[in-house]
Amino acid sequence: MRPKKYPYSGKIKKQEKPSDVTLPDLVVLPNVSFRKELIKHVYTVTRYHDGCTIIRFRIPRFLGAYDEQRVEVKLSYEETLKILNSY
């Protein structure tokens, strides 16, 4: 099949968006965001510097093993806890 000479001329086709797509609930912090389901896997919240906090996640894997993730948030310790406790 031979390509069209002017492929973009003419009427623009209307694209339909699916209506049943739901966006996940996110916990939004200044430089990072994560799904709301991860809040139950928060292991520790520690103060690192004056304006910085470290959040550690322990996400369970198969047969009792854990996958540890570390997130550095550029927000004070008190404000970070206030946001996390609101969810």
N, CA, C and O atoms as a GROMACS GRO file, in nm:
protein
  348
    1MET      N    1   0.083  -0.117   0.000
    1MET     CA    2   0.000   0.000   0.000
    1MET      C    3   0.089   0.125   0.000
    1MET      O    4   0.185   0.133   0.076
    2ARG      N    5   0.057   0.216  -0.082
    2ARG     CA    6   0.136   0.337  -0.097
    2ARG      C    7   0.091   0.443   0.002
    2ARG      O    8  -0.029   0.463   0.020
    3PRO      N    9   0.186   0.513   0.070
    3PRO     CA   10   0.147   0.616   0.166
    3PRO      C   11   0.081   0.735   0.097
    3PRO      O   12   0.104   0.763  -0.020
    4LYS      N   13  -0.003   0.804   0.174
    4LYS     CA   14  -0.072   0.920   0.120
    4LYS      C   15   0.026   1.033   0.092
    4LYS      O   16   0.129   1.046   0.159
    5LYS      N   17  -0.007   1.115  -0.009
    5LYS     CA   18   0.080   1.225  -0.045
    5LYS      C   19   0.076   1.335   0.061
    5LYS      O   20   0.179   1.392   0.096
    6TYR      N   21  -0.042   1.366   0.113
    6TYR     CA   22  -0.060   1.467   0.217
    6TYR      C   23  -0.134   1.401   0.335
    6TYR      O   24  -0.257   1.412   0.344
    7PRO      N   25  -0.063   1.333   0.425
    7PRO     CA   26  -0.132   1.255   0.528
    7PRO      C   27  -0.204   1.337   0.635
    7PRO      O   28  -0.297   1.286   0.697
    8TYR      N   29  -0.164   1.461   0.658
    8TYR     CA   30  -0.223   1.540   0.767
    8TYR      C   31  -0.325   1.641   0.719
    8TYR      O   32  -0.371   1.723   0.798
    9SER      N   33  -0.362   1.639   0.595
    9SER     CA   34  -0.463   1.733   0.549
    9SER      C   35  -0.601   1.673   0.572
    9SER      O   36  -0.620   1.552   0.569
   10GLY      N   37  -0.695   1.758   0.594
   10GLY     CA   38  -0.831   1.711   0.615
   10GLY      C   39  -0.876   1.727   0.759
   10GLY      O   40  -0.813   1.796   0.838
   11LYS      N   41  -0.988   1.662   0.791
   11LYS     CA   42  -1.051   1.674   0.920
   11LYS      C   43  -0.972   1.596   1.026
   11LYS      O   44  -0.925   1.486   1.001
   12ILE      N   45  -0.959   1.656   1.145
   12ILE     CA   46  -0.890   1.589   1.256
   12ILE      C   47  -0.986   1.489   1.318
   12ILE      O   48  -1.102   1.522   1.346
   13LYS      N   49  -0.938   1.368   1.341
   13LYS     CA   50  -1.022   1.265   1.401
   13LYS      C   51  -1.038   1.290   1.550
   13LYS      O   52  -0.944   1.333   1.617
   14LYS      N   53  -1.155   1.264   1.599
   14LYS     CA   54  -1.186   1.284   1.739
   14LYS      C   55  -1.147   1.158   1.817
   14LYS      O   56  -1.191   1.048   1.783
   15GLN      N   57  -1.065   1.172   1.920
   15GLN     CA   58  -1.025   1.058   2.000
   15GLN      C   59  -1.110   1.054   2.125
   15GLN      O   60  -1.132   1.155   2.191
   16GLU      N   61  -1.156   0.935   2.157
   16GLU     CA   62  -1.238   0.917   2.277
   16GLU      C   63  -1.150   0.876   2.393
   16GLU      O   64  -1.059   0.793   2.378
   17LYS      N   65  -1.176   0.933   2.508
   17LYS     CA   66  -1.104   0.897   2.629
   17LYS      C   67  -1.191   0.802   2.710
   17LYS      O   68  -1.311   0.823   2.722
   18PRO      N   69  -1.132   0.698   2.765
   18PRO     CA   70  -1.213   0.606   2.846
   18PRO      C   71  -1.259   0.675   2.975
   18PRO      O   72  -1.182   0.744   3.041
   19SER      N   73  -1.384   0.655   3.008
   19SER     CA   74  -1.441   0.724   3.124
   19SER      C   75  -1.423   0.646   3.253
   19SER      O   76  -1.442   0.702   3.361
   20ASP      N   77  -1.387   0.517   3.245
   20ASP     CA   78  -1.377   0.436   3.366
   20ASP      C   79  -1.235   0.433   3.424
   20ASP      O   80  -1.209   0.354   3.515
   21VAL      N   81  -1.144   0.515   3.375
   21VAL     CA   82  -1.008   0.519   3.426
   21VAL      C   83  -1.006   0.606   3.552
   21VAL      O   84  -1.050   0.721   3.549
   22THR      N   85  -0.954   0.550   3.662
   22THR     CA   86  -0.944   0.626   3.786
   22THR      C   87  -0.797   0.649   3.817
   22THR      O   88  -0.714   0.559   3.801
   23LEU      N   89  -0.765   0.768   3.860
   23LEU     CA   90  -0.628   0.801   3.898
   23LEU      C   91  -0.604   0.756   4.042
   23LEU      O   92  -0.693   0.766   4.126
   24PRO      N   93  -0.484   0.708   4.071
   24PRO     CA   94  -0.456   0.665   4.209
   24PRO      C   95  -0.447   0.784   4.304
   24PRO      O   96  -0.407   0.894   4.264
   25ASP      N   97  -0.484   0.761   4.429
   25ASP     CA   98  -0.470   0.865   4.531
   25ASP      C   99  -0.323   0.880   4.565
   25ASP      O  100  -0.255   0.781   4.593
   26LEU      N  101  -0.274   1.002   4.563
   26LEU     CA  102  -0.133   1.028   4.588
   26LEU      C  103  -0.113   1.112   4.712
   26LEU      O  104  -0.193   1.201   4.742
   27VAL      N  105  -0.005   1.084   4.783
   27VAL     CA  106   0.040   1.167   4.893
   27VAL      C  107   0.146   1.259   4.833
   27VAL      O  108   0.250   1.211   4.787
   28VAL      N  109   0.121   1.388   4.833
   28VAL     CA  110   0.208   1.483   4.765
   28VAL      C  111   0.291   1.559   4.867
   28VAL      O  112   0.237   1.627   4.955
   29LEU      N  113   0.423   1.546   4.855
   29LEU     CA  114   0.518   1.621   4.934
   29LEU      C  115   0.597   1.710   4.839
   29LEU      O  116   0.587   1.690   4.718
   30PRO      N  117   0.675   1.806   4.886
   30PRO     CA  118   0.737   1.903   4.794
   30PRO      C  119   0.820   1.844   4.680
   30PRO      O  120   0.809   1.892   4.567
   31ASN      N  121   0.901   1.743   4.704
   31ASN     CA  122   0.984   1.692   4.596
   31ASN      C  123   0.959   1.546   4.563
   31ASN      O  124   1.031   1.488   4.482
   32VAL      N  125   0.858   1.485   4.623
   32VAL     CA  126   0.828   1.345   4.597
   32VAL      C  127   0.680   1.321   4.621
   32VAL      O  128   0.617   1.389   4.702
   33SER      N  129   0.624   1.225   4.549
   33SER     CA  130   0.486   1.183   4.575
   33SER      C  131   0.480   1.031   4.561
   33SER      O  132   0.556   0.972   4.484
   34PHE      N  133   0.389   0.970   4.638
   34PHE     CA  134   0.374   0.825   4.633
   34PHE      C  135   0.229   0.789   4.657
   34PHE      O  136   0.149   0.871   4.703
   35ARG      N  137   0.196   0.663   4.625
   35ARG     CA  138   0.058   0.617   4.639
   35ARG      C  139   0.016   0.612   4.785
   35ARG      O  140   0.098   0.591   4.875
   36LYS      N  141  -0.112   0.633   4.807
   36LYS     CA  142  -0.167   0.635   4.942
   36LYS      C  143  -0.153   0.499   5.010
   36LYS      O  144  -0.146   0.492   5.133
   37GLU      N  145  -0.149   0.390   4.932
   37GLU     CA  146  -0.138   0.254   4.988
   37GLU      C  147  -0.003   0.232   5.056
   37GLU      O  148   0.010   0.144   5.141
   38LEU      N  149   0.099   0.311   5.019
   38LEU     CA  150   0.232   0.292   5.077
   38LEU      C  151   0.244   0.348   5.218
   38LEU      O  152   0.343   0.321   5.286
   39ILE      N  153   0.146   0.422   5.265
   39ILE     CA  154   0.153   0.479   5.400
   39ILE      C  155   0.155   0.369   5.505
   39ILE      O  156   0.220   0.385   5.609
   40LYS      N  157   0.087   0.259   5.481
   40LYS     CA  158   0.088   0.151   5.580
   40LYS      C  159   0.222   0.078   5.585
   40LYS      O  160   0.244  -0.003   5.676
   41HIS      N  161   0.312   0.104   5.490
   41HIS     CA  162   0.444   0.041   5.488
   41HIS      C  163   0.555   0.135   5.534
   41HIS      O  164   0.673   0.103   5.518
   42VAL      N  165   0.520   0.251   5.593
   42VAL     CA  166   0.622   0.343   5.645
   42VAL      C  167   0.686   0.278   5.767
   42VAL      O  168   0.616   0.240   5.861
   43TYR      N  169   0.818   0.266   5.764
   43TYR     CA  170   0.891   0.200   5.873
   43TYR      C  171   0.942   0.304   5.974
   43TYR      O  172   0.916   0.292   6.093
   44THR      N  173   1.013   0.406   5.926
   44THR     CA  174   1.061   0.511   6.015
   44THR      C  175   1.054   0.646   5.945
   44THR      O  176   1.060   0.655   5.822
   45VAL      N  177   1.040   0.750   6.025
   45VAL     CA  178   1.049   0.888   5.978
   45VAL      C  179   1.151   0.955   6.068
   45VAL      O  180   1.129   0.967   6.189
   46THR      N  181   1.263   1.000   6.009
   46THR     CA  182   1.370   1.058   6.089
   46THR      C  183   1.406   1.198   6.040
   46THR      O  184   1.394   1.228   5.921
   47ARG      N  185   1.449   1.282   6.133
   47ARG     CA  186   1.494   1.417   6.100
   47ARG      C  187   1.640   1.407   6.055
   47ARG      O  188   1.723   1.349   6.125
   48TYR      N  189   1.670   1.463   5.940
   48TYR     CA  190   1.805   1.453   5.884
   48TYR      C  191   1.882   1.583   5.904
   48TYR      O  192   1.991   1.583   5.961
   49HIS      N  193   1.828   1.693   5.859
   49HIS     CA  194   1.882   1.827   5.881
   49HIS      C  195   1.766   1.914   5.928
   49HIS      O  196   1.659   1.863   5.958
   50ASP      N  197   1.788   2.044   5.934
   50ASP     CA  198   1.681   2.134   5.978
   50ASP      C  199   1.561   2.129   5.884
   50ASP      O  200   1.447   2.123   5.929
   51GLY      N  201   1.586   2.133   5.753
   51GLY     CA  202   1.476   2.136   5.658
   51GLY      C  203   1.462   2.009   5.577
   51GLY      O  204   1.414   2.012   5.464
   52CYS      N  205   1.504   1.895   5.634
   52CYS     CA  206   1.504   1.771   5.558
   52CYS      C  207   1.460   1.655   5.647
   52CYS      O  208   1.494   1.651   5.766
   53THR      N  209   1.384   1.562   5.591
   53THR     CA  210   1.334   1.446   5.663
   53THR      C  211   1.354   1.323   5.576
   53THR      O  212   1.341   1.331   5.454
   54ILE      N  213   1.384   1.210   5.637
   54ILE     CA  214   1.400   1.084   5.564
   54ILE      C  215   1.287   0.990   5.603
   54ILE      O  216   1.262   0.968   5.722
   55ILE      N  217   1.218   0.935   5.502
   55ILE     CA  218   1.111   0.838   5.524
   55ILE      C  219   1.161   0.704   5.469
   55ILE      O  220   1.205   0.696   5.354
   56ARG      N  221   1.152   0.600   5.552
   56ARG     CA  222   1.192   0.466   5.508
   56ARG      C  223   1.068   0.378   5.499
   56ARG      O  224   0.985   0.374   5.590
   57PHE      N  225   1.058   0.307   5.388
   57PHE     CA  226   0.948   0.214   5.364
   57PHE      C  227   1.001   0.071   5.372
   57PHE      O  228   1.109   0.042   5.321
   58ARG      N  229   0.925  -0.018   5.434
   58ARG     CA  230   0.954  -0.161   5.429
   58ARG      C  231   0.835  -0.228   5.362
   58ARG      O  232   0.730  -0.246   5.423
   59ILE      N  233   0.854  -0.265   5.236
   59ILE     CA  234   0.746  -0.323   5.157
   59ILE      C  235   0.765  -0.475   5.158
   59ILE      O  236   0.869  -0.524   5.114
   60PRO      N  237   0.666  -0.550   5.208
   60PRO     CA  238   0.683  -0.696   5.217
   60PRO      C  239   0.688  -0.763   5.081
   60PRO      O  240   0.617  -0.725   4.987
   61ARG      N  241   0.774  -0.863   5.073
   61ARG     CA  242   0.784  -0.946   4.953
   61ARG      C  243   0.747  -1.088   4.990
   61ARG      O  244   0.695  -1.114   5.098
   62PHE      N  245   0.773  -1.178   4.900
   62PHE     CA  246   0.737  -1.318   4.919
   62PHE      C  247   0.822  -1.384   5.028
   62PHE      O  248   0.942  -1.356   5.039
   63LEU      N  249   0.761  -1.470   5.109
   63LEU     CA  250   0.825  -1.549   5.215
   63LEU      C  251   0.892  -1.464   5.324
   63LEU      O  252   1.002  -1.495   5.368
   64GLY      N  253   0.827  -1.359   5.366
   64GLY     CA  254   0.872  -1.281   5.480
   64GLY      C  255   0.987  -1.186   5.454
   64GLY      O  256   1.036  -1.123   5.548
   65ALA      N  257   1.032  -1.173   5.332
   65ALA     CA  258   1.139  -1.080   5.301
   65ALA      C  259   1.082  -0.940   5.283
   65ALA      O  260   0.964  -0.923   5.254
   66TYR      N  261   1.167  -0.840   5.300
   66TYR     CA  262   1.125  -0.702   5.285
   66TYR      C  263   1.211  -0.631   5.182
   66TYR      O  264   1.330  -0.661   5.166
   67ASP      N  265   1.150  -0.537   5.112
   67ASP     CA  266   1.221  -0.450   5.020
   67ASP      C  267   1.220  -0.311   5.083
   67ASP      O  268   1.114  -0.254   5.105
   68GLU      N  269   1.338  -0.258   5.113
   68GLU     CA  270   1.347  -0.129   5.181
   68GLU      C  271   1.374  -0.017   5.081
   68GLU      O  272   1.461  -0.029   4.995
   69GLN      N  273   1.299   0.092   5.094
   69GLN     CA  274   1.315   0.210   5.010
   69GLN      C  275   1.335   0.331   5.102
   69GLN      O  276   1.274   0.341   5.208
   70ARG      N  277   1.421   0.423   5.058
   70ARG     CA  278   1.451   0.543   5.136
   70ARG      C  279   1.416   0.666   5.053
   70ARG      O  280   1.457   0.676   4.937
   71VAL      N  281   1.341   0.759   5.111
   71VAL     CA  282   1.299   0.881   5.043
   71VAL      C  283   1.342   1.000   5.126
   71VAL      O  284   1.317   1.004   5.246
   72GLU      N  285   1.407   1.097   5.063
   72GLU     CA  286   1.448   1.219   5.131
   72GLU      C  287   1.353   1.332   5.092
   72GLU      O  288   1.340   1.366   4.974
   73VAL      N  289   1.286   1.388   5.191
   73VAL     CA  290   1.186   1.492   5.169
   73VAL      C  291   1.242   1.625   5.216
   73VAL      O  292   1.291   1.636   5.328
   74LYS      N  293   1.234   1.726   5.131
   74LYS     CA  294   1.286   1.858   5.167
   74LYS      C  295   1.177   1.939   5.236
   74LYS      O  296   1.126   2.038   5.184
   75LEU      N  297   1.144   1.894   5.355
   75LEU     CA  298   1.041   1.958   5.437
   75LEU      C  299   1.076   1.929   5.582
   75LEU      O  300   1.138   1.827   5.611
   76SER      N  301   1.037   2.015   5.673
   76SER     CA  302   1.070   1.992   5.813
   76SER      C  303   0.997   1.869   5.867
   76SER      O  304   0.897   1.824   5.811
   77TYR      N  305   1.051   1.818   5.976
   77TYR     CA  306   0.998   1.695   6.036
   77TYR      C  307   0.852   1.710   6.079
   77TYR      O  308   0.771   1.622   6.054
   78GLU      N  309   0.820   1.821   6.142
   78GLU     CA  310   0.684   1.842   6.192
   78GLU      C  311   0.583   1.854   6.078
   78GLU      O  312   0.474   1.798   6.085
   79GLU      N  313   0.620   1.927   5.973
   79GLU     CA  314   0.529   1.943   5.860
   79GLU      C  315   0.511   1.812   5.784
   79GLU      O  316   0.402   1.784   5.734
   80THR      N  317   0.617   1.733   5.775
   80THR     CA  318   0.606   1.602   5.709
   80THR      C  319   0.511   1.511   5.785
   80THR      O  320   0.427   1.445   5.725
   81LEU      N  321   0.524   1.507   5.917
   81LEU     CA  322   0.434   1.424   5.998
   81LEU      C  323   0.290   1.474   5.989
   81LEU      O  324   0.196   1.394   5.990
   82LYS      N  325   0.272   1.603   5.982
   82LYS     CA  326   0.138   1.659   5.970
   82LYS      C  327   0.071   1.613   5.841
   82LYS      O  328  -0.048   1.580   5.841
   83ILE      N  329   0.147   1.612   5.730
   83ILE     CA  330   0.094   1.567   5.601
   83ILE      C  331   0.066   1.418   5.603
   83ILE      O  332  -0.039   1.374   5.555
   84LEU      N  333   0.159   1.338   5.658
   84LEU     CA  334   0.140   1.193   5.661
   84LEU      C  335   0.022   1.153   5.750
   84LEU      O  336  -0.051   1.060   5.718
   85ASN      N  337   0.004   1.223   5.861
   85ASN     CA  338  -0.107   1.190   5.952
   85ASN      C  339  -0.242   1.232   5.897
   85ASN      O  340  -0.346   1.183   5.942
   86SER      N  341  -0.244   1.322   5.800
   86SER     CA  342  -0.372   1.364   5.743
   86SER      C  343  -0.432   1.258   5.651
   86SER      O  344  -0.550   1.265   5.617
   87TYR      N  345  -0.352   1.160   5.610
   87TYR     CA  346  -0.403   1.052   5.525
   87TYR      C  347  -0.430   0.933   5.609
   87TYR      O  348  -0.473   0.829   5.558
   0.00000   0.00000   0.00000
